[in-house]
Amino acid sequence: MKKLFFTVSIIFMITLNIQSQEINVKGKVTDNTGELPGVSVLIKGTKKGTSTDFDGMFSIKAEKGATIVFTSLGYKRKEVKVNSATLNVTLEEDTNVLNEVVVTSFGVKRQKKSLGYAAQALKSEELLEGNQNNMVNTLQGKVSGVTVTSSGGAPGSSSVIMIRGGTSITGNNQPLMIVDGLPIDNSTDSSSEVASTNRASDLNPEDIESITVLKGPAAAALYGIQAAEGAVIITTKRGKEGVSKVFVSSSLSVDNVMGTPDIQQKYGQGEQIVQTDGSINYNLESPLSWGEAISPGTKTYNHIKDFYKTGITQNYFTSYTGGNAKGNTYFSIGNLDNQGIIPTTSYNKTTFRINQNSKISEKLTLSVLGNYVRTNITSTRQGNATGGSITSLLNYPSNVNVNDYIDADGAQKGFYTGQQSDNVYWSLENSPNTNELNRFIGSIGLDYAINENLNLSYKFGADIYDQHSRRITANGSLNESREEGYISQYERLYKKYTSNFIATYSKKLSEKFELNLLAGNTIEDSNVRTDYLTGDGFLAPGIYNISNVSSENQTILERISRKRNIGVFGEVKLGYKEALFLNVTGRNDWSSTLPSKSRSFFYPSVGASAVLTDLFDIKSEGNGLNYLKLRSTWAQVGKDAPIGQLESYLVTQINGLGSTGYAYNGVDVGNAALEPEFTNSWEFGFDSNFLNNRLSFNATYYKSISDNQILSDIRVPPTAGTFYATLNGGEIENKGIEALLAVKLMPNTSEFQWDMNFNFGSNVTTVIDLPGELNEVYLSDSWTFLNSAAGAGVLDASLFSLRGKRAIKNENGEVLIGTDGYPTLTDETYADVDRQPDFTLGISSTLRYKNFGLSFLLDIVEGNTVYNATASALAYYGVGTSTLDRGTTTIIPGIKADGTANDISVTKNQEYYQNYYALNSENFVEDGSYTRLRYVSLNYKLSKKLLDRLPISNLEFSLTGRNLLTITNYSGVDPEINAFGGGVPGAGSVGVDNLGTPNTKGFDLGLKLTF
């Protein structure tokens, strides 16, 4: 008993002694600009730690003489010994790229110095600077080798993103989108009738912590089939240990159209009727503007300019972040309300996000992520579509009041006999086009650290949305085939499930060698069901529902698309002296869209990087060379076929005897012998730092060959027994240069800070080979007004070229002129047209002085061609200023049948402009080069002295101007154009201007608070 009492007493005394040595250490962590929240504070040699709060304050119990380690991303690690109860620490910014970490495949973080390929990362602050609502647009001009093109200024319009050009002649040329380690859908519906949005725009930019762009197959080799075009890795925000805060932001934006086409108001309603003696009579029962000169004093209208109004956008967002040693939480709510520049059009988006990470034990972590999105879009018809807004306005001459469209009985009235087109304002009020979407993106993941070397992780994710699109033509339409009303709608249920299992192993083999291994399996299963319904003639006026159409006037089509892909992959990374790295990857896929014998295919990659400044000790600690790394990678990636290409398309047939069955439709023939296509890529580059790491310059040269292409819906000769076919064949070459120059003009110690980035990219995409005797490939979805031109991939020319109506020429390139003085027009390709720019240069700058900040982005796009189909339409209707010379004569350059120069004059009348000028695509091929001030933003943060009097920790005001200046020789409204958006794959419609809604310019007033 005495021994037990003695033992307990000794233990008690030792405990008291230990406790007496512990003190409560309090302090603040700052940098040269102020307090630092979220800094990790850890007692060295223990697992005891905390984090600084939003004011940079911390409190922790520690023994005297213990060492506290302070770490934060972007700052140098600092260790401080405890000598007193008060400890204030200042961290230095770490500009050494040796420690920079980027997110790579499957969310795995790697030191950037170990990568053998180009990858560029952007932080949240950089993404939000331009106040863009579409996540894709946040990358404009900020990543070398990346081009982003908006399809216009209609609410919810899509944007197309391409990395290093395109590799597919008829397939998708946009990169894979990854959110928190899982792929999401970024498809775009057809925009031939109404502007459609790309699905990545469903994400709220405020929720994004960072974006890493993995450029090309080399960077995204482990992601497989979908990553042949590269990958955009999106990491969303998380809660932080020791920090609880509420963030609120709001902004009010006003937008106006960037411009409208110039129109003539000299000649009014009518069409010309040329008499046998050459005189002209005028028919006034016409929508055309080929009438006589408008009498002085007659009121005229600029219908297109008057059509647009000021758009108003309100954007509200709030989030909560918090965390402790056992977990963290991030929750956000956002609402965007965009009232468009066209009356009745709008885009509304509501988002909810929750990210929860919980530490179940020392080794096991659970993560649950969920994102709910609801969007509602009301749009107007565009382009070539019947009832397209601009087309409807062109049908109203400038001496006709387009707002006078209702008669005494309240019905729509026409302004000429036999009018078949609806008034645009009547359509906006009575014939709505709506799109509603409910989407859920979520995942659940487990991460288990078996030991300090081996880690296992599993994640299951789902991307599910229900989309309902409806297009209405109301009762009372002037269109004879639609006067009783018409409805066209589809309902789509999209489901994609992804399962990822990854094992990683890291081991320091010796003092000089380090080994990193990764192995994994992924299973992707997608199921898309779409129901298409149409109804002709409403039984009861004003009830726009398919059930209000008699059954015999309804059509119903259900389409189900299913696909499964299974992949296994691995990576071996060997490091030497943390300066020389070798990386080898391999992946094998099994795809359900390929024939069984070709379903399995393997593709590898090999890369290396060498930090020469460390290997050869040539680093300067002063203003010389601080860092130099060489990198190179070869990679191959496979690609499977679109869904449903193995079998011919069957339709229900009813013969004269009344029997039913399925038969080949004679158009879409399947191909059961398809093989996977492959892209082989090579790249070489370097990263360098100078002047105490205040200047960095990185450059990359790359080349890729995509061969054995899977070509879908290819037009083939009639002798093939079908109009369209799917086959293997064709080769695309991409080569180019990327460069990034980053300059920190002032030292860290200066109150005034000025950073500048220059992102340069130049790419050439060439069609090297096409199957059989094909010399071009195009998709009918990109046909412009009057079918005068379409985007096309042309053999031995650019993938982003054109085909269009051109004058027939002889072998010397001379135009052949007929006896009437006109050439004959035929459809031909352009070998010298490239809708891709020769180069792009994005110049971004950020200036900071005390509490003020100023940033801007200048975007330079040089050498791209634009096809101006809008100008073609203006000329056809007699509305364009190009038709003001009507009545004069001209001689079209060329030679006559006898070989002599043409000397036959023709009159520039309606026949000239409609049958020759507007149809000849050569008249509308223009240089689309431009320089644009994307944004300039001024912000002010309330000083700490003033904030101390308020119950908030941060208050910021901002004023942003967008697209305020554009310098270009393009004759149209805007050279940055993509008529049909992301809905047209392959050669697409980038650089095609076809009666769409122009982009907008405007101002934003913003407010941000943190509690």
Steps between C-alpha positions, in 0.01 A plus 500: 500500500786735585669416169178577310457832688864592429466419129181705461658791687804499271276496188289783640807713573646437155167603343488819708857576396419452130188712526689772679737519199212551251390854421218638288670658200303768317594713204435626151633385163542761227671562169609830345137588417320405823348212696517143371202272571517122468871466581587157640652524851658173612724407793799331340532129570137466607156485341380790711401801294248766403446766234483878503156659490392758246688773689818292497472424873585165659517342842673175594640335811870421474800440719768763536780421258272310263509585129185615322485452123299749292405396145268642235472444124699763315721588801831376630486261795605661827606340829501702824603396853261574787657738750196695614121496497483749212625402156449718194627359171548645153506258206690567179342434161652195332569588138712194443324281243685198632229462762203585279234229504241443226199273480546230234307190393234373745568788736851378586725789602848508350793734530501701179872447459441124459263536203626423150221694332342845502236576762372841600302583814273790587380596846152615597594869503624483140187317384261752654674816378294538181167427672402232248188291560607211275784307664668435163528874429710549815791342308493748209846640434647356821641164388748464215384271221135522607236676289151578628234631263155618605200432277343839571326723748171313542433397861665166574690484170760226473876540472745268328838423653782336307850409614767482229251496214283203411580133447166370371352559155140429601518439875533707815800734510447636850694384806378272774354684800593356841348628824660373821637193325188400304399574139194714433297560186581815298288426194304765312167447327462605140489878473371512143162633621557648845811582700591205722730493799798274562445290811824607673335841540278336764793530741519812712843667455484618863518135613828436319826503695731440204516373144792308352510463123671180388595564139459218253528121525839510671360677805176304516621153402353331807152639435474301180244519222346836580829681557647499150423874492654562843324548830379788717543399865266694728548493876216646705533679831528321834468597861822577691602382841475764768322750277124562497374777279199614303561656161240707312532656156262679270533675168282703268585501130370707211564379146442635152561341165851568367353637180258438216552468124494815292178520299378723219192717552491656153292236321176357625260208460469317170661265255633581155338362186725557201309561178607383155618850413720509808278729703400406854158474655447449871275253681411642841348175627837379620710485819813599309672839497549523126234769454528856383677773692311602813328835466653786702329549834388136526577351840753219487612246756817313587324179598810306608644777716161571660445131571761474777458637850723532805548168673507483880669223699484449875735248656481398868722251679561396859719228649601359836832335575612342822708219634694339779746216542230242424343650189401801299189632327431725204145603410383753244186639336503708184242662277553663162219694332584623150237701313630500144561771243208360296152557647352201693830305495657396828733257675456404861735268688477387862780291652547317830828333595622312806847353544549301821824328602508295819793327665352171618830392651866585474515301176150518352341810346150529358405764245149583382445757226170614355405768248139574399432733207174632360492709182219665307561655158259693283649566159424623152555325168813582306699431185332321212210378714147582393401800710859591584503846657747668267350334193156622607632855537659486155153426367390848610627784275610817676187691394270243667425523873585158645309588820170532312408132492165467682165568331181631661395149603828436681628259235835517328493686172736506208625800308480345150276253325592136549739563793629166633739617771399601850580836649796463737329678789188288460722190513676619815166556675312195374748233386736429791810282483585365843754263650488372859764287667544335840847356555680317777874439506622309803750253633594303806857402563716311746870552549699251709865551588629149571835642599716799415579348160182331380164665450171365363211712380161428351248744360155447355342788314183585316410768246122501450275755339149528371454748215176622346517712185190643331452712186160644425335664201175650628158500339470792264833454324515643149687190387241291315639171629499628859191723520327266747812484712788254533697345786839331493657376821735246646554361845842359579613297798879481513671268747870431527655300782873480558695267728869569567738289707858623538797370693810715544837406642788734581838389628833664553723225364820667609639842567490573126218290356124522555228277352131585447256239375135535405255233390129523450176396343216711367152401386273745324139422418278749317133478413320773309130480421343768283133528406427719197144623452340722238142613457339690214192709583375581850141398574452785749689825433757608757551160664851401390505135595543187290175365646323797337581353157292224345678163503508471120700826485758389757834331442692329776854365485695347785876461478707311757880517493708286731874465533744333734874545519739309726860602540804388695805721525832538667781747547863464605694812596867483595680800646873560538627762744162675470631641173473227235168321440382218275130434461336202322124442472282236340127459462274235350137571415204284412224695324147380426474716186761298310471149351597222738824426316611864523349581837824473696787739425814611683696825489812616690696818567861575597619832638804650666599824667834630621558797732838605363558766764502228765671225304799714406491759778469791259234682700557864578379630834489855366364655183629235263354161411306366799333200341519303175311185417483302176205268434383270226222244458372258237147372548236300322129507575218298349151604403187292455195545274183700566202301626304300245745499209538123465152427366296659222215727603160332474159665481145372519353435154134449413436339162185520294356185657515654845776279645768656715867438546843656515707583196826679420424868444739527206698781657701399808702184447686335788853362500567185701872512417588826677833525680617748766679810383826612659676829561879501537646815646848634571596810690819664619532806720676683778412701810733771626518765773721808526553807714430343838209310347326824403512412132401162361492382141359166388471372143381181330513360149256219424385282215226239483370259236145366526449217255253225415229753585146384566299716259128523573223600257741542212338585169599229252441461124153367400667188363559397864127437537457755779536870564691475827748251640721447804850376426864501604738721310661840497792662677533831683826672590531766768817689573566819682682710756386622842674748726432665834690800628422609857656813646486628857608859444539599864670320792286342771601769747343776292158644590431525128475165322472448124481157336469433128441177305540446125334182365594419141372216284537406134349186348460357151248219443534323165294225337774268376283220363136409432359158405433407138462789261363745756665842494285660770281419797224726625190480714168637373430658841743779413333615176447877494240729343397381149737204550771727366775350722574257781793413723704215353818301546688510171766254384853647516353810663354599834249298700332838556465603139189573289297369211267731315360623173777637280542603140630225271859567394731352241830329571668842519267618771309737271123540547296370206234754393184404309329693221281679756806646671468275806714203608348166596509428874575155635582353842877487552745489788743766619855372530630835625246572776560426868243609757761435769727794585867504408567585861334625818653718768333569832651781706374516857611744765430542870599810695462539876568802718395491864125426490455562129525248218485537122502217248441466128519244221592588143428222248674504161381258232684519168456334160161330534247500216131579553217417260246784518171334404312782675632743237385255231146510643501881522595520133237245397216692667627835373555624854882512501691818421685305231183526287495880496676494162196331344440609144870541419684262270808287552714251311576182691871416457561182298527364147236417243466173313734628224776561754482879490452718805141552599354828377132429559350739749220401736266723697517488878133434554298254702591214265872580534493509880267204556615254235870581492639731768320356806562142387869538415673407826824667388336838561467431871831335599677752723795543730366462855808616693423711803633650820252513788508641849322208665463676830639766724414476869557739789450384859537650844527314831399679816797556729554291811463812714147560372410130508579483871194719558272266299379143563672384182854394419513603134309740276584550134345715226568446130419661167562298183469589134472217246576506127532878507741522206542291186741586219435311176466539122211254492197660331247316716401570858738264678783280365481275808218283375386141502161492328377161619703468821625172637212309338700448180797261546797444271573800279230683697378854442773704667554806283157479338275809541143398417214721622565439868483721807816713527715490811448763766700765679417634841584596856478313830474646848600248766504466876671229709476451877653249736374439852 
